[in-house]
């Protein structure tokens, strides 16, 4: 069974560490991070809460999961590539000051590492964060386009500039290979994602 059940004392001070890290993201992140900004971190935390509620994740597991969502992109404070490893280093250096013990921190780091592409989650908490991290691709088309364009601009800033056709090809390839892992997002996000994919393919035909 792909699940985690950890026992703890609920001494983890998520709200205080959230305030601390969001402030860092807002003040220290390069303005080149059009997509991976503090707003994205907040979006992922919100998506984690929604999915977790439907997947019956509660107590310490939920706090651990929300904390992983909070820190999952913290590595962008220092570098763009392989940021998940740096996010874990920041987690280990920070969370002990907010009531998290070493066991909890290591679980959080494993959840963070699950967000590295290509996704290969090993348990329900990792399933949830992977789905939450890309929740926007199955929300609605306007939201998808907004976030997609932010990501395109950010990639260009970091040396991966693409013209309209190349970007369209990349989006199609990604959506075709992507999968949602939780029953929640398979039900509520997959149908919209398929509609968006269909529209992207139609745009590609129009370019040919």
C-alpha positions as CSV (number, residue, x, y, z in Angstrom):
1,X,0.0,0.0,0.0
2,X,1.5,3.4,-1.1
3,X,0.9,5.4,2.1
4,X,2.7,7.1,4.9
5,X,1.5,7.4,8.5
6,X,3.8,9.2,10.8
7,X,3.2,9.8,14.5
8,X,4.2,13.1,16.1
9,X,3.3,15.7,18.6
10,X,2.0,18.4,16.2
11,X,4.6,20.8,17.6
12,X,5.6,21.9,14.1
13,X,4.9,25.6,13.7
14,X,3.8,25.7,10.1
15,X,2.2,29.2,10.2
16,X,5.3,30.8,11.6
17,X,7.7,29.1,9.2
18,X,5.3,30.0,6.3
19,X,5.5,33.6,7.2
20,X,9.3,33.4,7.4
21,X,9.8,31.7,4.0
22,X,7.2,33.6,2.0
23,X,8.9,36.8,3.1
24,X,12.2,35.4,1.9
25,X,10.7,34.4,-1.5
26,X,9.1,37.8,-1.9
27,X,12.2,39.8,-1.1
28,X,15.1,37.6,-2.2
29,X,13.9,35.8,-5.4
30,X,15.2,37.2,-8.6
31,X,12.5,39.1,-10.5
32,X,13.3,36.8,-13.4
33,X,11.2,34.1,-11.7
34,X,8.0,35.1,-13.4
35,X,6.5,31.6,-12.8
36,X,8.4,30.2,-9.7
37,X,7.5,33.2,-7.5
38,X,5.9,33.3,-4.1
39,X,2.5,33.2,-5.7
40,X,3.2,29.8,-7.1
41,X,4.3,28.5,-3.7
42,X,1.0,29.8,-2.2
43,X,-0.9,28.2,-5.1
44,X,0.7,24.8,-4.4
45,X,0.0,25.0,-0.7
46,X,-3.7,25.7,-1.5
47,X,-3.8,22.9,-4.0
48,X,-2.2,20.5,-1.5
49,X,-4.8,21.4,1.1
50,X,-7.7,20.8,-1.3
51,X,-6.3,17.5,-2.6
52,X,-5.3,16.3,0.9
53,X,-8.8,16.9,2.2
54,X,-10.3,14.7,-0.6
55,X,-7.6,12.0,0.0
56,X,-8.3,12.0,3.8
57,X,-4.8,13.3,4.8
58,X,-4.9,14.9,8.3
59,X,-2.8,15.6,11.4
60,X,1.0,15.5,11.2
61,X,0.9,14.1,7.7
62,X,-0.9,17.2,6.5
63,X,1.5,19.6,8.3
64,X,4.4,17.7,6.8
65,X,2.9,17.9,3.3
66,X,2.1,21.6,3.5
67,X,5.6,22.3,4.7
68,X,7.1,20.4,1.8
69,X,4.9,22.5,-0.5
70,X,6.1,25.6,1.2
71,X,9.8,24.7,0.7
72,X,9.6,22.8,-2.6
73,X,10.8,25.8,-4.7
74,X,13.0,27.4,-2.1
75,X,16.1,26.3,-4.1
76,X,15.3,29.0,-6.6
77,X,16.6,31.4,-4.1
78,X,20.1,30.2,-5.0
79,X,19.9,28.6,-8.5
80,X,17.5,27.6,-11.2
81,X,18.7,24.1,-12.2
82,X,18.5,21.1,-9.8
83,X,16.8,23.4,-7.3
84,X,15.1,20.6,-5.3
85,X,18.4,19.5,-3.7
86,X,19.0,23.1,-2.6
87,X,15.4,23.3,-1.3
88,X,16.2,20.3,0.9
89,X,19.4,22.0,2.2
90,X,17.4,25.1,3.1
91,X,14.7,23.0,4.8
92,X,17.3,21.2,6.9
93,X,18.9,24.5,7.9
94,X,15.6,26.2,8.7
95,X,12.9,23.8,10.0
96,X,14.6,22.8,13.3
97,X,14.1,26.4,14.5
98,X,10.3,26.0,14.0
99,X,9.6,22.8,16.0
100,X,10.4,20.2,13.4
101,X,12.5,17.2,14.3
102,X,15.0,15.4,12.1
103,X,12.6,12.6,11.2
104,X,10.0,15.0,10.0
105,X,12.5,17.1,8.1
106,X,13.8,14.1,6.2
107,X,10.2,13.1,5.2
108,X,9.7,16.6,4.0
109,X,12.9,16.4,1.9
110,X,11.8,13.2,0.3
111,X,8.5,14.8,-0.6
112,X,10.3,17.8,-2.1
113,X,12.6,15.6,-4.2
114,X,9.5,13.9,-5.6
115,X,8.7,17.2,-7.4
116,X,11.8,16.8,-9.6
117,X,10.8,16.0,-13.2
118,X,10.1,13.4,-14.4
119,X,7.7,12.7,-11.5
120,X,8.0,9.3,-9.8
121,X,6.2,9.5,-6.5
122,X,6.4,6.6,-4.0
123,X,3.5,7.3,-1.6
124,X,0.3,9.3,-1.2
125,X,2.0,12.4,0.1
126,X,4.4,12.5,-2.8
127,X,1.4,11.8,-5.2
128,X,-0.4,14.8,-3.7
129,X,2.5,17.3,-4.0
130,X,3.2,16.2,-7.6
131,X,-0.4,16.8,-8.5
132,X,-0.5,20.1,-6.6
133,X,2.6,21.4,-8.2
134,X,1.0,21.1,-11.7
135,X,-2.6,21.6,-10.6
136,X,-3.0,24.6,-13.0
137,X,-2.7,22.4,-16.1
138,X,-6.2,21.0,-15.4
139,X,-8.0,24.0,-14.0
140,X,-9.3,26.1,-16.9
141,X,-7.8,27.2,-20.2
142,X,-7.4,30.9,-19.2
143,X,-5.4,29.9,-16.0
144,X,-3.4,27.4,-18.0
145,X,-2.4,30.0,-20.6
146,X,-1.5,32.6,-18.0
147,X,0.8,30.2,-16.1
148,X,2.2,28.8,-19.3
149,X,3.2,32.2,-20.6
150,X,4.9,33.1,-17.2
151,X,6.9,29.8,-17.4
152,X,7.9,30.6,-21.0
153,X,9.1,34.0,-20.1
154,X,11.1,32.6,-17.1
155,X,12.8,29.9,-19.2
156,X,13.8,32.6,-21.7
157,X,15.4,34.6,-18.9
158,X,17.5,31.5,-18.0
159,X,18.7,30.7,-21.5
160,X,15.9,28.5,-22.9
161,X,14.2,30.8,-25.4
162,X,11.6,29.3,-27.8
163,X,9.5,30.7,-30.6
164,X,5.8,30.1,-30.8
165,X,6.0,26.8,-32.6
166,X,8.7,25.4,-30.4
167,X,6.8,26.4,-27.3
168,X,3.6,24.8,-28.6
169,X,5.5,21.6,-29.4
170,X,7.0,21.5,-25.9
171,X,3.6,22.0,-24.3
172,X,2.0,19.2,-26.3
173,X,4.8,16.8,-25.6
174,X,4.7,17.6,-21.9
175,X,0.9,17.3,-21.6
176,X,0.9,14.0,-23.5
177,X,3.5,12.5,-21.2
178,X,2.0,13.9,-17.9
179,X,-0.2,12.0,-15.6
180,X,-2.0,12.9,-12.4
181,X,-1.4,10.4,-9.5
182,X,-4.3,11.0,-7.1
183,X,-7.8,9.9,-7.7
184,X,-8.9,13.5,-6.8
185,X,-7.0,15.1,-9.7
186,X,-7.6,12.2,-12.1
187,X,-11.3,13.0,-11.7
188,X,-11.3,16.8,-11.4
189,X,-8.3,17.9,-13.5
190,X,-7.6,15.2,-16.2
191,X,-10.7,16.0,-18.4
192,X,-9.8,19.7,-18.6
193,X,-6.2,18.9,-19.3
194,X,-7.3,16.7,-22.2
195,X,-9.4,19.6,-23.5
196,X,-6.5,21.9,-23.3
197,X,-4.2,19.4,-25.1
198,X,-6.8,19.1,-27.9
199,X,-6.8,22.8,-28.4
200,X,-3.0,23.0,-28.4
201,X,-2.9,20.3,-31.1
202,X,-5.5,22.3,-33.1
203,X,-3.3,25.4,-32.9
204,X,-0.3,23.3,-34.2
205,X,-2.4,22.2,-37.2
206,X,-3.2,25.8,-37.9
207,X,0.5,26.7,-37.9
208,X,1.3,23.9,-40.5
